[in-house]
Each structure stands twice: as C-alpha cells, then as structure tokens.
Amino acid sequence: MSDKIELDFSTVMFSTIHDVKNSLVVAQGSLTDLSDIFKSNTEANQSLALLQYEIERTNHNLVRMLMLYKLNQEFFTPHLDEYEVDDFLDELIIHNEPYGEAKQVVLEKQCSLDEEDTWYLDRDLLASVINSVINNALRYAKSKIIISAEVIDKQLHIHVDDDGGGYPDEFIRNWKTRASSGFNYESQSTGLGLYFAEKVAQAHVLQGVHGDVMLEHSQHLDGARFTMVIP
C-alpha cells in the first residue's frame, strides 16, 4: 500500500511541476511584451528584468527537479549531438545578458577554440546547468562574469568565473561528499544544483571516460570558478 501511495505522489508531483513550468513560460512571454511596451522607461525595464531573473531561477529549479525525477525512475538518457562550442557560448551570453544588465554585471565570453570547432554534447541539458550557474553567479558577482571554454587533455572545459566572494575553502574540499546530503552554502542551498550538474556531466561518456564538475577559486576574477568537463 505504501508503495502505491509513493508512486501516486511522485506522479502528481511530476505533473504539477510540468504545469507550473508551462505557466512560467507564459509569464516570461508576457514580461517580454511588457519590456517592449516600457522600452523607454529605464526603471520599469530594470524591474521587469529582475522579475524575469527570478522567474528564470524558479524555472531552473523546476527543470532540475524533473530531471532528477527521471534519474530516480531510471528513464533518463542524454541526447548527444554535434554543436559548435563558440556558438553555444554565444547563446549562453545572449540568454543571460538582460539579467546581467539589470544587475549591472558584465557578461564576457572567452573561447580558445576556433569558431567552427564542434563537440558532442546534450545541448539542452548542458545549457540548463550552465544557465543555472550563471544565474546563481549573478547573485554574488560585483561587476563581471566570464563564460569561457578550452580543451585540456582532449576534454572540453566550460568555465563560469565571477568576481563575487568565491567559494569557502572547506566547501571546495568537501562539496563532492556533502553536496547531495543537505550542505548549505550561504544561499541555503540543498546542494541539489551541484548534484544535478554532476549527473549531467557524468551522463556524457566517451570511451569509458565520464564528464565531471569542478569548483575552484577564480584566478581571473578573484571570485568563484565553476567548471563543467565534457569528454
């Protein structure tokens, strides 16, 4: 009996999250229309952008919950295809630039790969993770965020650097053992974001080598650095 109740609750939760997510998409569209109407009103535009930023954060959380549900039910599989890395970074910048402008934070792209260089990845999943990381970085950055990509030891490294306070040393040392067990980091995070990022990275496999996530101190901006490694 208890198993049936748990299944029913999971199904209801999954369906409800989908409905809420669809409502948020409609709300985002309406806010975009309002932004066009109040284009000449800087103050109104900034308020709308901040509201869009909060909706975006909520949307990321819902997407994460949906994917974690699929992982738990074991019907999650990545859809890998070939994408130009430079274009992928451009899309990330374009998507987050309005929120950056509202928070007076500059988003900068750096890519050591050639414009036509490609990589096999699940674009939607990876974009969901990186957009969420950028979204979070906007909460702490003082003035700048750098989104960059490079190839190290034949693996693609996508970095997000910010000039905020950075990760505490203890958090960098211990997050892989504590992130999925309720570790709170300043924002009262449950660690599900990092757990989800790890799962997405690990879903990318090439010749037995899995992707990975790394947290470090940024050497470029003296803040935090998040890195997604894709083989």
HELIX and SHEET records of a PDB file:
HELIX    1   1 SER A    2  ILE A   37  1                                  36    
HELIX    2   2 THR A   42  GLN A   73  1                                  32    
HELIX    3   3 VAL A   85  ALA A  102  1                                  18    
HELIX    4   4 ARG A  123  TYR A  140  1                                  18    
HELIX    5   5 ASP A  169  ARG A  178  1                                  10    
HELIX    6   6 ALA A  179  SER A  181  5                                   3    
HELIX    7   7 LEU A  192  GLN A  202  1                                  11    
SHEET    1   A 2 ASP A  81  GLU A  84  0                                        
SHEET    2   A 2 THR A 118  LEU A 121 -1                                        
SHEET    1   B 5 VAL A 106  CYS A 111  0                                        
SHEET    2   B 5 LYS A 144  ILE A 152  1                                        
SHEET    3   B 5 GLN A 155  ASP A 162 -1                                        
SHEET    4   B 5 ALA A 224  ILE A 230 -1                                        
SHEET    5   B 5 ASP A 212  HIS A 217 -1                                        
SHEET    1   C 2 VAL A 205  LEU A 206  0                                        
SHEET    2   C 2 VAL A 209  HIS A 210 -1                                        
END                                                                             
